[in-house]
Amino acid sequence: MADEQTTTPEAAAAAEQGSPITVNAQYTKDLSFEVPSAPQVFSEMQKNQPDININIEVNARPLGEKTFEVELSIKASCTVGEMTGFILELLYAGVFTLNVPDEHRQAILLIECPRLLFPYARNILSDATRDGGFPPVMLGQVDFVAMYQNQLKTAQANADANGGNATA
């Protein structure tokens, strides 16, 4: 009959492997929140708008053949006038098992895995700043694809500057 489906050995192996990305664990690896100018900074906030700067980085390292730790590093600082309002450093990580072809692994690790971690890290950042006496910092969406592409361009530029050829 035309409705019968056959399973190829490749499809059977893919089904046995499970989903392409499995989140094994996620956790706060490091969290630091400082208000070096307290309590004066709170009265300064009545006169001046806070200026908040945020830097986000993604790193990944292998733990096993298909298991990796992905770290989402968020550094936020706030200045109010000439005073430092707060300094926040968050390292939020996850352990992932990837069942993807090798040529896609780096993109998955640096785009999809941080995309899964980000909502939780954003919540921690918001809670920490609010609990520290400041308006909660509410991060918008982060374009991890653009971050990945910039990282590739930087690696290519470094390879070219060192006389190497990173293109195949």
C-alpha positions as CSV (number, residue, x, y, z in Angstrom):
1,M,0.0,0.0,0.0
2,A,1.0,3.6,-0.5
3,D,0.4,4.5,3.2
4,E,3.2,2.2,4.5
5,Q,6.3,3.9,5.7
6,T,9.8,2.5,5.7
7,T,12.5,3.5,8.1
8,T,16.0,4.0,6.9
9,P,18.9,3.0,9.2
10,E,19.8,6.8,9.4
11,A,16.3,7.7,10.5
12,A,16.2,4.9,13.1
13,A,19.6,6.1,14.5
14,A,18.3,9.7,14.7
15,A,15.2,8.5,16.5
16,E,17.4,6.6,19.0
17,Q,19.5,9.6,19.7
18,G,16.6,11.7,20.8
19,S,16.2,15.4,20.3
20,P,19.0,17.5,18.8
21,I,19.5,19.5,22.0
22,T,18.9,18.2,25.5
23,V,19.3,20.6,28.5
24,N,20.8,18.4,31.2
25,A,21.2,21.2,33.8
26,Q,21.2,25.0,34.1
27,Y,22.5,27.0,37.0
28,T,23.9,30.2,38.3
29,K,27.7,29.7,38.3
30,D,28.6,33.1,39.7
31,L,26.6,36.2,40.7
32,S,28.1,39.4,42.1
33,F,26.1,42.6,42.8
34,E,27.8,45.7,44.3
35,V,26.5,49.2,45.2
36,P,29.8,51.0,46.0
37,S,28.3,54.4,46.3
38,A,25.4,53.5,48.6
39,P,23.5,55.2,50.1
40,Q,24.4,58.5,48.4
41,V,23.6,57.1,44.9
42,F,20.0,56.7,45.8
43,S,19.5,60.5,46.4
44,E,21.6,61.2,43.3
45,M,19.1,59.1,41.3
46,Q,16.4,61.6,42.3
47,K,18.4,64.3,40.3
48,N,20.0,62.3,37.4
49,Q,18.9,59.4,35.2
50,P,21.0,56.3,35.6
51,D,23.2,55.3,32.7
52,I,23.3,51.5,32.3
53,N,25.8,49.6,30.2
54,I,25.5,45.9,29.5
55,N,28.0,43.4,28.0
56,I,27.0,39.9,27.0
57,E,29.4,37.1,26.1
58,V,28.9,33.4,25.3
59,N,31.5,30.7,25.9
60,A,31.3,26.9,25.4
61,R,33.5,24.0,26.4
62,P,33.3,20.3,25.9
63,L,32.6,18.0,28.9
64,G,32.3,14.8,26.9
65,E,31.9,13.6,23.3
66,K,28.4,15.2,22.9
67,T,28.1,17.1,26.2
68,F,29.0,20.7,26.6
69,E,28.9,23.5,29.1
70,V,27.6,26.8,27.7
71,E,28.2,30.0,29.8
72,L,26.2,33.2,29.3
73,S,28.2,36.0,30.9
74,I,26.4,39.3,31.6
75,K,28.1,42.3,33.0
76,A,26.0,45.3,33.8
77,S,27.1,48.6,35.3
78,C,25.1,51.7,36.3
79,T,26.4,55.2,36.7
80,V,24.4,58.1,38.1
81,G,26.1,61.4,37.5
82,E,29.7,60.8,38.6
83,M,28.8,57.9,40.9
84,T,28.8,54.2,40.3
85,G,25.3,53.0,41.0
86,F,25.9,49.3,40.7
87,I,28.2,46.6,39.2
88,L,26.6,43.3,38.4
89,E,28.3,40.2,37.1
90,L,26.3,37.1,36.2
91,L,27.6,33.8,34.9
92,Y,24.7,31.6,34.0
93,A,25.5,28.2,32.5
94,G,23.9,25.1,31.2
95,V,25.0,21.6,30.4
96,F,23.7,20.4,27.0
97,T,23.9,17.2,25.1
98,L,23.9,17.8,21.3
99,N,22.9,15.2,18.7
100,V,23.8,17.3,15.7
101,P,26.3,16.9,12.9
102,D,29.8,18.3,13.7
103,E,29.5,21.1,11.1
104,H,26.5,22.5,13.0
105,R,27.8,22.0,16.6
106,Q,29.5,25.4,17.0
107,A,26.5,27.4,15.8
108,I,24.2,25.4,18.0
109,L,26.5,25.9,21.0
110,L,26.8,29.7,20.5
111,I,23.3,30.5,19.2
112,E,20.6,28.0,20.3
113,C,22.0,27.1,23.7
114,P,22.4,30.7,24.9
115,R,18.9,31.4,23.5
116,L,17.6,28.7,25.8
117,L,19.5,30.1,28.8
118,F,18.8,33.8,28.2
119,P,15.2,34.1,29.7
120,Y,16.5,32.7,33.0
121,A,19.6,34.9,33.1
122,R,17.4,37.9,32.2
123,N,15.1,37.2,35.2
124,I,18.1,36.9,37.6
125,L,19.4,40.3,36.3
126,S,16.0,41.9,36.8
127,D,15.6,40.5,40.3
128,A,19.1,41.4,41.4
129,T,18.9,45.0,40.3
130,R,15.4,45.4,41.8
131,D,16.4,43.8,45.1
132,G,19.5,46.0,45.1
133,G,17.3,49.1,45.3
134,F,17.3,50.1,41.6
135,P,14.6,49.9,38.9
136,P,14.7,46.4,37.5
137,V,16.9,46.1,34.4
138,M,14.7,44.5,31.8
139,L,16.8,43.2,28.9
140,G,15.3,43.0,25.5
141,Q,15.9,40.1,23.1
142,V,19.6,39.4,22.2
143,D,20.6,38.6,18.7
144,F,22.8,35.6,19.3
145,V,23.1,35.0,15.5
146,A,24.7,38.4,15.0
147,M,27.0,37.8,18.0
148,Y,28.0,34.5,16.4
149,Q,28.6,36.1,13.0
150,N,30.7,38.9,14.6
151,Q,32.8,36.2,16.4
152,L,33.4,34.5,13.1
153,K,34.4,37.8,11.5
154,T,36.8,38.5,14.3
155,A,38.3,35.0,14.1
156,Q,38.7,35.5,10.3
157,A,40.4,38.9,10.8
158,N,42.7,37.5,13.4
159,A,43.7,34.6,11.1
160,D,44.3,36.9,8.2
161,A,46.4,39.3,10.4
162,N,48.5,36.3,11.6
163,G,49.1,35.2,8.0
164,G,46.8,32.2,8.3
165,N,44.0,31.3,6.0
166,A,40.8,30.5,7.8
167,T,38.8,29.9,4.6
168,A,38.5,26.4,3.1
